[in-house]
């Protein structure tokens, strides 16, 4: 596949969000709620497209849209406005699969957006959330700020702090944003070497479990399969950023020129499939857009709101 021609960073961010939403909706199809996990795994390995007529997206996309709208309005993360946007999005549809922490946090932010400074730190016994929620929504931000990696990392941290006070939750967002920024920067060039990209992201990510996981991901042999990689890196089952981000970025880095291949690979890891696929989709689409995606996937995926598609 030919690399996508270079675009301005807001356009790369739009592509990233389209890929994130597709990954989210696609990944959600693979939760083994009504059929055994082995049956799901066989279907993924055979690349049998889920036949549900509609593929709704989840809170991953809902929060990514709220973050993107703040970037459109302000050009940067304004945390009080972002808290307000997250809360309004939640109140409009609280049944998108939000985690426990967001059910606790976001109604309070609807009443007083600036209270994120204290409310976020009281979650989970005062430790703050170390979950994957800040990472799942941030890839379009990385694409937006792709011209300045330091800015991408800083803005990602700002976006995370509104909901995730734990350093691990913040580091997960920084890592995904950096990976998406590097993918977006490569749009007019051959795909970068996957392990080298992972090492660069790791070196720019705050020290801790996520950096260590990214270095493990970069060191995996080229013939490592998705299930084996998930066994080493995690697959989001623990809902922690450190259990989610290394695997999702490993999968994306293997398929930087094929969004469809990246999503199939990520889904094969099972676990928190909508979130891992959202992260992978956001990163790869920052480079490829939706090129090569079957039309049937795009018609099944829940449409994005008019304000986004018509902007």
N, C-alpha and C positions, 0 to 999 in steps of 0.2 A: 504494500500500500504506500502511495506517495504521501509524504508529510503534508499536513494542512498548511496552506499559505498563512503567513503571519497576519495577525489581526491586532487591533488595539486591545488593551487589557480589559476594558469592560466587555468587549465581545468575547474574549477568551473566558471571562467569568460566566457569561451567559451559557456558553457551550458546556462549561464545567457543571453548572447547575442543571442543565438538561441531562447530562450524563449521570449526575448524582440522583436525580429523580427517577431516571430509568433504572439505575442499579437498585435503588430502594424498592421500587415496585416489583421488579424482577426477583430480587432476593426474598421479598415477602412471600412469594409463591411457594418457596421451598421449605417453609417451616413444617415439620412432620406432625401436624395437628391431627389429621384424619387418616394418615397412612403411615406404615412403619418407616423408620429412618433408612433401612436398607433399600426399600422400594424407592424412596426419594433419591438416594444415592445412585441407584441404577439408572433412573430417569435422567439425572444430571449427566452422568457419564455417557449416556447415549445421546445427549443433547436433544432431548425431546422438549420442545417449547411448551410451557404451561398453556393449557387450552382454556382457562377461564376467560370469558369474553372481556372482562375488565380487570385491570391490575391497579388497584388503588395504591397510592403512596402513603407514607406514615409520617410520624413526627420528625423524622430525619429531614424530609423535604420541607415540611411546614416551617421548621426553624431555619433551614437554609434560606428559604424565601424571605423570612423576616429579616435575616441578616443582610441579604442582598438588597432589600429595599432600603435599609439604612445606608448602605454604601451608595446607592443611587441618589439618595436625598442629600447626603452629607459628604460623600467622597472619602470617608474614613469612619472608623467605629467611634460613635458617641455613645458611651455606655448607658447613660440614663435613657436615651432614646431607644437603644437596643433592648433594654429591659422592658420598656413600654411596648415595643413591637412584639417581643416574645409573649408577654402577658396577653396582649390583644389577640394574637394568633391562637393561643391556648384557649381563651374564653370562647372564641368563635367555633372551636371544634376540639374539645378536650379528649376525644376518643380516638385519637390517631396513634395510640400506642405509647404515650408518654410514660416515662419511668416514675418510680415512687418519688424521687427527689423533686421532679418538676411539678408533680401534683401538690407537693408540700410548699414549693417556692412560688410558683407563678401566680396563684390567686392573690398573694400578698403584694407582688409587684404590680398587679393591676391597680391596687389601691394607692400604692406609693412606689413608683418606679425607682426612685433613688435609694430605696431601702435595700437594694441588692447588696450594698456594701456591708451590711450587717447580716441580713437574712441568709445570704449564700454561705456565710461562714458558720452558721448554726446547724447546717445540715449534717446528718450522719454523726451525731454525737460531738459536733464542734470541729470535726476534721475537714468538712467540706467534701463535695463529691469528687471522687477519682474515676468516675464513669466515663463512657465513651461518647457522651452526648455533645460535648464541645467539638470533638474530632469529627463526628459524623456530618456536621453541617458546614464545615469551614473550607472545604476545597475551593469553592468559587472565590472566596476571599483571597486565597493564595494566588489564584490566577489573576485576580484584579490587581494585586500588587507585585506581579511577577518581575517587574523591572528593577525592583529593589528587595533583595532577600531579607535584609535587616528589617525593612519596613513590614514585609509580609509576616515575619516572626513576631514583631511587636504588636501589630494589629490583630494577629491571631490570638495572642495572649490577652489583649484587651477584650476580644469577643468571648473568650472562655471565662474570664473572671466574673462576668455577669451571672453565671450559673454554677461555675465549678471553681471553688476556692482551693481545692487540693492541688499541690504542684504537679501531681501525675495527670490530673484532668487537663491542666493547662498545657503541659508538655505534649500531650496527645494532639491537641489542636495545633500547636506550633509545628509538630512533625508533619501533619497532613498538609498544612498550608504551604510549608516549604516544598514538599513533594509536588504539589499541584503547581506551584510557581515554577519549579524547574521543568515540569512537563510543558507548561505554557510557553516558557522561553525557548523550547526546542521545536516549536511548530514549523519553522522554516528550515530545519536542519534534520539530518538523520537522527533516529532515536538514540538517546544516550545509552551507554552501557548500564544495565539494570543494577548490578551490584555496586558499581561506582556511584550511581545516583543515591542508592540507599546509604552508602557510607557518607556521602556529603550531607544528606539529611540528618543522619545520626550525629555527625560532628557539630552541626548547628543546633541540635536539640538539647535542652537542658539535661544535665547529668541525671541518671536515674534509670528505672526499669525500662522505659520506652527506648532510650538511647541504646541500652544493652540489647534489647530485643531487635532493634534495627541492625545492629552489628551482627547478631546471630543470623538474621535474615539474609544479609549480604554475603555471609560465609556459607550458606547452604549450597550443596553441589547442584550443578545445572540440571541433573536428572531427578531432583527431588519432586515428588508428586504433591498435590494439594493436601491430601489427608496427612501425609507425613509431615509436611510443613506446618499444618495446623497443630499437630501433636507437639512440635517443638516450640512454636511461636504463640499458640493460643488461637482461638477462632471467635472470640467475643462471648463465649458462653458465660463467662464470669461477669460480663458487663463492665469490665474495667478497661480503661484506655490501654493499659499495658498488655492486656489479653486480646486486644482487637487491632490496634494500629499496625504493629509489625507485620502481621499476616496480610492485612488488606494492602499495605504498600508493597510487600513482597510480590503479591499476585499482580498488582498493577505494573510493577517494574519489569515483570516478565513479558508483558504484552502491551508495550507502549504504543504500538501501531494497530492494535485491534481491540476495540472496546468490547465486542462480543466475546472474544476469547478470554479477555480479562474477567468478564462477569461469570462465564461458565467455570473458570478456574476457581474464582472466589467462592461461588456457590458450592463447589465440591468440598470445600472445607467445612460446610454446615455451620453449626453454632448460631450466632446472632446474624443470620444471613442478610437481612435487610440492611443492617448497619455496615457490615463488611463490604457488601456490594455497593452501598452508597458511597463509601470512602473510595473504593476502587474506581467506581464509575466517574466520580468527580475528578479524580486525578487524571485518568486516561483521557477523558473527554476534554480536559483543558488543552490537550495536544491535538486530538483527532476530531473533536465535535462528535456528531452522531454518524459519521461516515461508516458504512458497512453494516449498520444495524438493520435487521429485517424489518420491512414495513409493517408486518403483523405485530411486532413488539411495540412500535410507535403508536399504532391505532388502539392497542389494548391499554397502554399506559394512561392513567388518569391525566387529563389535560392540566397544564399549569394555568394559573389565573390570568385573566385578561390583562391586568396591569403589567404582568411580566411579558407576555407574548406580544403585546402591542407597544411596548416601550421603544 
